[in-house]
Amino acid sequence: MNRYSSIITVGLCPSWDTVCRFDGIEWGQHKTVSSADSWPAGKAMNISRALAWMGEKNIAAGLWGRDDFQQMTKAMRPLEKLVKMKMTPADGETRRNVTVVDTAKNREMHLRNRSELASKKSLRKLEADLKAIVNKGSVGVFAGVMPEDEFIADIVRIIDSCRQHGASIVVDTYGDALKRILDTGTVWMIKPNVEELRELLGEQVTDNPAALVRAGRKLLDKVEVVVISRGKKGGVVVTNKGAWKGRCCGRSRVLSTVGCGDFLLAGFLKGLKGKSDAGKALKTAIKVATARAWGWTEEKSWSQALRGIKVAVERV
């Protein structure tokens, strides 16, 4: 499949992400923040933003807190030509997460709050809202933390509803929720990192391409495409038509790893839309993830990243 009528990202536990950067910081210190940014986030929203950076129109759906809904809408306004906002308001306020980046020692700390937006009522409304925008040829990307276990049956129902309306389903989550969704047989693509793959299979998997391909092939009876994120080592993609490994050949200063996996998935979807070859799509994916890590998505254009970031991809 490489013709999408639309890409719809769906976040059930979104967040406001605040990144505070310090030029060196230790416990107990009082420091002035070197820079700070705050934006609507969560994996699904990050994927929408990454697609927009590449010039790819998409629809951002999912839950968002009613108390800060207008604030989110205003923050996303600069992308309104590329991202159509179709979020479902839910009672309450969207969680706020903080990432502390020590630029002097190249390290990060991630502080995450729980999301309280999911309820039987909000999920029923989301299901109805998605039915109005999903059609044959849509790609529904369900990404990020999933709500509590008590809602997993509702989530499976929503995903199945999207599939019945013609959508191909992509899932980027982890833990028991991923296992249970995958067991339904409704999923087209997943994007675990290495640790999430180990958890999904319930076994140790060595982080090298050959071992990751063998592990990924164990899932092809349930899913067509397995994209495995390896962080700075790049990525691996496994399909019934073959397997590929890839990584960035160049070097630059990594400013932050926040959202790199989300940008990898967005890049893969972008690459696969124009090419049937998953290996070529992996090349695009690694360029996008690398651009995110290097800070190019804030400072440079997608065309500059295409020219300036060198990636090597080969069959495994």
Secondary structure as the mmCIF struct_conf table of DSSP 4:
data_model
#
loop_
_struct_conf.conf_type_id
_struct_conf.id
_struct_conf.beg_label_comp_id
_struct_conf.beg_label_asym_id
_struct_conf.beg_label_seq_id
_struct_conf.end_label_comp_id
_struct_conf.end_label_asym_id
_struct_conf.end_label_seq_id
BEND BEND1 SER A 5 SER A 5
STRN STRN1 SER A 6 GLY A 11
BEND BEND2 LEU A 12 CYS A 13
STRN STRN2 SER A 15 PHE A 22
BEND BEND3 ASP A 23 GLY A 24
TURN_TY1_P TURN_TY1_P1 TRP A 27 GLY A 28
BEND BEND4 SER A 34 SER A 34
STRN STRN3 SER A 35 ALA A 41
BEND BEND5 GLY A 42 GLY A 42
HELX_RH_AL_P HELX_RH_AL_P1 LYS A 43 TRP A 53
TURN_TY1_P TURN_TY1_P2 MET A 54 GLY A 55
STRN STRN4 ASN A 58 GLY A 65
HELX_RH_3T_P HELX_RH_3T_P1 ARG A 66 ASP A 68
HELX_RH_AL_P HELX_RH_AL_P2 PHE A 69 MET A 76
HELX_RH_3T_P HELX_RH_3T_P2 ARG A 77 LEU A 79
TURN_TY1_P TURN_TY1_P3 GLU A 80 LEU A 82
STRN STRN5 VAL A 83 ALA A 90
BEND BEND6 ASP A 91 GLY A 92
STRN STRN6 ARG A 95 ASP A 102
TURN_TY1_P TURN_TY1_P4 THR A 103 ASN A 106
STRN STRN7 ARG A 107 LEU A 111
HELX_LH_PP_P HELX_LH_PP_P1 ASN A 113 SER A 115
HELX_RH_AL_P HELX_RH_AL_P3 LYS A 120 LYS A 131
TURN_TY1_P TURN_TY1_P5 ALA A 132 ILE A 133
TURN_TY1_P TURN_TY1_P6 LYS A 136 GLY A 137
STRN STRN8 SER A 138 ALA A 143
BEND BEND7 GLY A 144 GLY A 144
HELX_RH_3T_P HELX_RH_3T_P3 ASP A 149 PHE A 151
HELX_RH_AL_P HELX_RH_AL_P4 ILE A 152 GLN A 164
TURN_TY1_P TURN_TY1_P7 HIS A 165 GLY A 166
HELX_LH_PP_P HELX_LH_PP_P2 ALA A 167 ALA A 167
STRN STRN9 SER A 168 ASP A 172
HELX_RH_AL_P HELX_RH_AL_P5 GLY A 175 LEU A 182
TURN_TY1_P TURN_TY1_P8 ASP A 183 GLY A 185
BEND BEND8 TRP A 188 TRP A 188
STRN STRN10 MET A 189 ILE A 190
STRN STRN11 ASN A 193 ASN A 193
HELX_RH_AL_P HELX_RH_AL_P6 VAL A 194 LEU A 201
TURN_TY1_P TURN_TY1_P9 GLY A 202 GLY A 202
BEND BEND9 GLU A 203 GLU A 203
BEND BEND10 ASP A 207 ASN A 208
HELX_RH_AL_P HELX_RH_AL_P7 PRO A 209 ARG A 217
TURN_TY1_P TURN_TY1_P10 LYS A 218 LYS A 222
BEND BEND11 GLU A 224 GLU A 224
STRN STRN12 VAL A 225 SER A 229
HELX_RH_3T_P HELX_RH_3T_P4 GLY A 231 LYS A 233
STRN STRN13 GLY A 235 THR A 239
TURN_TY1_P TURN_TY1_P11 ASN A 240 LYS A 241
STRN STRN14 GLY A 242 CYS A 248
BEND BEND12 GLY A 250 GLY A 250
TURN_TY1_P TURN_TY1_P12 VAL A 258 GLY A 259
HELX_RH_AL_P HELX_RH_AL_P8 CYS A 260 GLY A 274
BEND BEND13 SER A 276 SER A 276
HELX_RH_AL_P HELX_RH_AL_P9 ALA A 278 TRP A 294
TURN_TY1_P TURN_TY1_P13 GLY A 295 GLY A 295
HELX_RH_AL_P HELX_RH_AL_P10 TRP A 296 GLU A 299
BEND BEND14 LYS A 300 LYS A 300
HELX_RH_AL_P HELX_RH_AL_P11 TRP A 302 GLY A 308
STRN STRN15 VAL A 311 ARG A 315
#
